[in-house]
């Protein structure tokens, strides 16, 4: 049985967005901010958690991440705003 997983969105110091998936949000955020996360975020520190969504397994979180990445920035921000209500 797979554990729960999350799709998350970070706001980088330059204002760009980074999307990923993880099974432990706090640990992953710490890794990103330590400079040992994704290559994209390493040069855009610090990052802040903007949004996350819980899924029943890694596969579902990865699918959500892939769909989210296809959206325009405007669509991503609207999705985040809608999800935070």
N, C-alpha and C positions, 0 to 999 in steps of 0.2 A: 504494500500500500504506500503510495506516494504521500509526502507531506504537503501541507498548504504552501502556496507560493504567491508572490506578489509581482505585479507589474508596477514600476515606479517611474516618476518623472522628476528629474533634478533641474534646478535653475543654476546655471553656471555663473561665475563672476562677470562674464562678458555679456550676460543676458540671454545666452542661447539655452536651449533645452536639451537634456540628455535623457533617453529612455532606456530602461533595462528591466531585468527580472531577477528575483532572488528569493530565497526562503527565509532570510533574516534581514529585514530592512535596516535596523540600527547598525548591525555589523557591517553591512554593505556601505552604508553612508560613511561610517568611520574609515573604511578601507579607501573609499573615493577621496575623502578629505586628507588622508595621510599621504596621498600622492601615489598610491599603489593600486588604484582602481583602473578603469579604462583609460587607454591612451588619450582619448578625447578630453576627458575631465582633468587629466594630470596638469595640463597647461592652462586650465580655466578655474583654478581654485580660488576661494572655497566654493563648494557647491551646497545648495540647500534643498531639502526635500520639499517639492512643490505639491506632489500628489502621489497616492498609491491606491491600488485596488487589489483586493484579495481574491485568489482563485483556488479551486480544490486541489490543483496539482501543477507541476512545472510545465507540462505541455500546454495547458490552458493559458497560463501566464505568458508563455512564449508566443502563442498565437495572438493574444491581446497586444503584446508588444509589437509584433509585426504589423498588425492592422493600424495601431496608433502611429507608427513611424511613417505610414503612407499618407497621413493627413498633412495638410498645410499647417503652418504655424498658427494661423488664425483658427483653424478647426481644432487644433490641439488645445489652445487656450479656452475655447468655448466648451470643449469636452471636459476639461478640468473644472471650469467654473460650474458646469451643470452637475458634475459629480460631487462637488463640495457642499451642495445644498443640503 
